[in-house]
Each structure stands twice: as structure tokens, then as C-alpha cells.
């Protein structure tokens, strides 16, 4: 099975990662995990002022802070994983990465806000659920 794990470095990502690591039926030795971190886009004005290379370098450094510990953890657990980062709107980037990877499942942590919280604040998890043609597993 090919799984995309959406990772933002929060405690909710850690819960989703722990869930994957403890459920061998999802992510065992024969399965593949693609860890995706989405960086918020820089305003075009900033990109113009500092240059695309500087912005990409910044995104890469920030993504590495999230992805390196996850990759190390998955290696220790014997789970085959690759990591990648994207810049843009998180929900659409996660869904696009899952489709590109031909994933069977998207796994992500969620804050677990109630209906009112989602209505007022919105939620990346809610948007992924709405946009994804691929099954989504939310870990609370």
C-alpha cells in the first residue's frame, strides 16, 4: 500500500505518525509512505524582492526541520519512506501529492475541532476530505 502522510510538525502529526508506526497492516515493511510537508506560499512581492532561489532555500530549510525527524523515525521502524515538500495552499497540495504518488490512502492528524470550530476557522483536514478522491484517515 502507498500512503501519503501529511506532516506539519505539530503534535497532531506526531499522533498520526505513531498511529502508522503501530499499525503494521497500514505501513508494514512492504508498504511505502510518502511524507508531504506543505510550506505557506510567500507573497509575490517578497519573492520578487529576495529572489526565487532565496525563497526556495527558505522553504527547503523549514521543511527539513519537519521532515528529517519523521524520516529518521520511520527508518528506525523499518518503514520505507520518502519525503517531499511543496509550497502553496495545504489541502490542495496534499491531495495533488497523493494523486501524483498514486497513493491508496492519505493519513493526517487533526485538531479535532467540533462543527462550530470548523465552520468558523476552516480546517485543512476538512478541505482534504472534501477535495480528495482518495480515502483519508484522520487521526485525532
N, C-alpha and C positions, 0 to 999 in steps of 0.2 A: 504494500500500500504506500502511496506517496501522500505525505501530509504537509501542508503549509502551516507553520506556527507563526502567528503574528506576534511580534515582540516589540514592546515599547520600553522595556526595562523596569516596569513597575512591579509592585508586589503581586499584581494580578497576572502578569506574565510568568512570574515565578510559580504561581499556583498551577497555571496551565502546563508549564514545563514539568513540574513534579507529577502532575496527572499523567502526562505522556510517558514519563520515565517509569511509572509504577504500573502501567497497563500495557504489558507486552503484546497483547492482542492488537493494540493500535500501532505501537512503534517498537517492534522487535528487531532482531538482527537482520532480517531480510527486508525490512521496510526502510523507506527513505524519508527524511524530514528536511524540508526547505524552510529555513528560518528567515523571515522577512521583517526588516525594520523600515518604517517609513518616517522620513525626516520632513518637518514642515517646510514648505517652499519659502525661499527668500523673495521679498518683493522685487520686481524687475528693476526698480531704481537702484537697489543695493547691488544686485548682480551687475548692473552697468558700471557702478562706481568702483567696485573692488575687483571685478572680473569673474568670469565663469570658472576659471581654474581655482581661484581662492574659495569661491562658494562650494564647489565640488569637494575641495580639500576639507573644508569645514564639515560638510555633511558626512564625509567618509570618516573623519575623526570621531564625530559624535556617534555615528552608527557603530563604530568599532567598540566603543565603551559599552554598548548594549550587547553586541553580537559575540564578542570574544569570550566572555564568561559562559554564555549559553553553549557555544560550540565546544568549549572545554568540558563542560558538564556532560553534554551528550556523548562525547568521545569516551569519557570515563564510564558511562553507562553502556557502551558498546552499540550506540545508535548511530547509524550513518546519517550525516547531516551536511548540508551546505548552507551558507549564509549569504544573504544579499541585502542591499539597501536600495531604497527608492526615495525620491523627493516628490511631494505632492500631497493631494488630499488622501488621508489614510485609507478610508474604506474602499475607494475605487482602485487604489494602488494594490491593496491586499487582494482584492478579487482578481485584478489583472495578473498579478504574480501567480496566483493559484491556477488560473486558466493557462498561463504560459507554461507552468510546470506540469500541466496535465494532472493536477492533484485530485485525489479522491475525497479529501476532507480538509477543511480549514479549522484549525484549533486556535482559540484565543481566550484570554482571560477577560472577565468583565467585572465592572464595579458592582453590578447587581442593583443598580438604582431601580426604584419602583416605577410605575407607569407615569406618575407625575414628573419625576426626575427626567425621564426620557423625553417627555413632551416639552419640558422647559429647556433642557440643556442639549438634547440630542445625544447620540451615542454612536461611536464608531461601530460597536458591535451590532447595534440596531441597523445601521446602514449596510454593513456587510451582509447581515441576514436578508435584507430587502433586495440587495443587488446581486447576490451570488447564486448562480445556478448549481453550485457545488454544495454538498451538505456542510453545515457549520456546527462545530461543537463548542459551546460556550462553557467555560469553567469559572465557577463563582467562588 
